[in-house]
């Protein structure tokens, strides 16, 4: 597999606008290589999958989703791992039992009705720019090491020592879409827009729902669809 250095783009949006949750994952220097090779991928291996295009037709390729790079990768005939390009031509992908859309970024299908869709986006980012030295008593300082970042993305992480660590932020963001328009953040306001006849605010309050939790987002989506059909 060819060594490729990837440039990451980070997008920061205020948490009160998006329905999202996040967690910090600390990886010791000696374990970063394995983490990049396994944990940042959705699937443990590249899977024979189908790509469907907006203008019709489909293609078959071995695909995997890389949460850190925010995109789908494929293995070509030379065994190189490359990013899937021409994303605006994509309609959706089927990988294993999952359906993945492209709408200003990749979205994983969660649930749907004839008029609505619920999806999520999982992403990883690097906190603090890269490897950090572990100080006294196990604390970390904020010294950025750009050489370590380049080393990580060229798949040669042996240079990261035991006294270094990399912090990753895992973020899960939920989106909702009505009959018309694009996917929007699955927050209370947008739920009310998609389901104008349903008492969204009351249901959230009565059931103490937290729209940063996947279970609660799905609960609200199913309830809203049920109530819409019943009216």
N, C-alpha and C positions, 0 to 999 in steps of 0.2 A: 504494500500500500504506500502510495506516495506521501511524502511529508508535506503538509499544507499548513501555512500559518493563516489563521482566520482573524479578521478584524471584527470585533463585536460592537453592535450598536445598542445602547441602552435607552429606553424610553421611560421617563418618569412622569406618572400621572397621579394626581392626588387620590388617596385611598377613599376619601369620602364620596368621590364620583363613581368609582368602580366598585363592583361587588367582588372582592378578592381577598385571599388569605396569603400569608407568606410565612416562611420559616428559614432560619439560618442553619446551614450545614457546614461544619468545620471538618476539613480533611487534612490529615498530616501529610507532610511533604512526600514521604515514602509511598503513600497510598493514592496520590493524585493521579498517576498514570492509569491505575485500575479504575478509579472513579470516572475519569474522562472516557474510558473505553466501555463502561457498562452503565453507570448510574445516570448519565445524562441522556441516554437513549431510552425511548419508550419501550422498545422491545429488546430482548436479550440477543437477538441476531437479526440480520437483514432477511426480510420475508418476501417471497414472490407475491407481488401485489398488482392491482390494476389502477391505471390512471385514466380518468374520463375527462374529455375536453368539452368546452362550451359549444363548439361548432360541430360536435358529434365525433364518434370514433373513440377508440381507447388504445392504450398501450400496456404492455406487461413489463415489469422490472422488479428487481429486488430492492425494496425500500425499507427505510427506518426513519423515525422522527428524532431529531436531535434538539433537545430542549434548550441547550446552551446556545446553539446557533440559531434557534428559532426557525428551523426549516427542515424540509424533507431531503434526505440524501439517498443516492442510489449507487450501485456498484456497476461500473461499465464493463465492456468486454476485456479491458486490460486490467481488471481487478482494482481499478482506482475508485476511491470513494469521493463522489462529487455532489454538489448541491443541485437540486432540481431547479431549473430556471424556467423562463417564460411562464411565470406563475399566473399572469393575467389570463392565460389561455385555459387554465385549469377549471374544471367544474367541481370535481371531488375525487378523492382517492379511497380505495378500500384496501386496508392493510389488516390482515388477520380478520377479526370480527368487528373492526372499527371502521367508521366512515369519517373522513377528514375533509372539511371544506377549505376553500381559500376565499377570504373576504377581508381585505386589508390585513392579512396575516392568516396563519393556519388556525383553524378551529376544530376541535374534536366534538362530533355529534354526541349529545347526551339523551335528548328526548325530543319528540315533535308531535304535532297534531296537523290536520290539513292546513291550518292557517298560521301556525307558530312553530318556532324552533328554539331549542335550548342547547347551548354549546359552551365549551370551556377552552381556555388556552393555558397551558402549563409552560412556564419559562424559567430558566436559570440565568443568573447573572453573577459576576464576580464582585464581591464586596472589597473595597479598598484598593482595587486595581491589580491585585495579584498576590504573590507569596509574601507573607509577613514573618519576620523573625519572632520567635516565641521568647519573651523576656523572662525575668526572674519570677519564680513561683507560678509559671505557666501562663502569665499574661502575654498579650500580643501588643506590639507597637504598630504604628500606622505607616511605617516606611514602605513605600511602594517599590517594587522590583520589576521593572518592565522586561528585563532580560528573562526573568522567570516566566512571565506571561508568554513571551514568544517561545520559550522552551516548551511550555505546556502544549501549545497549539501546533508545535512541530512534532508532537508525539515522542519527544525525548525528555522525559521528566526526571531522568536519573540525577540531574543536577540539583534537584530540590532535596534538601537534607532533612534529617529527623527533627531539627530544631526550627523548621519552617512549617507554616500551615497556610492553606488557602481557604477562605470563607466564601461559600456560595449561598446566594439567596434564591430559594425556590418560591415562585409566585404562581398561584392559581387564580385566574380571572374568569368570571362567568358572564355569558352574553345571551341576549334574547332577541328574537326577530319576529315581527308580525308579518301579515300578508304582504305588506308593502315596506319598502325601505331596507336599510342595512342592519346588520347586527349592532345592538347597543348594549351597554353595560346592564347587567341584570340587577339593577337596583330598584328601590321602591317606586321611584318616579317613573321609570321606564316600564315597569310592570303595569302601573296604572294607565299608561298610554296604550299599551298593547291590549289590556283587558279593561276597558273603560266602564263596563257594566258590573265589575266585580269589586267588592269592598276589600281591596288589597291591604290597606293600612290596618283595618280592624282585624283581619286574619293574622297578620304579622304580630300584632300586639297580643291578641288572645292566645296565640300559640308560642309566643316568645321566640320568634324565628330570628336567626342571625344569618343574613344573606352573604356572609363570608364563609359559611359552612355549606358544603355541597349538598348534604342531606336536606337542609332547610330550603335551599334554592329549588331543588327538585320537588320537594313537598309543595311549595308555593306554586310552582309551574303546573303541577298535576291538579291542584285544587282550582286554580284559575281557569284551566281548560274545562274541568268538570262543571264548574259553575256557569261558564259561558254556554256550554251545550244545554244546560238545564233551563236556561232563561228563554 
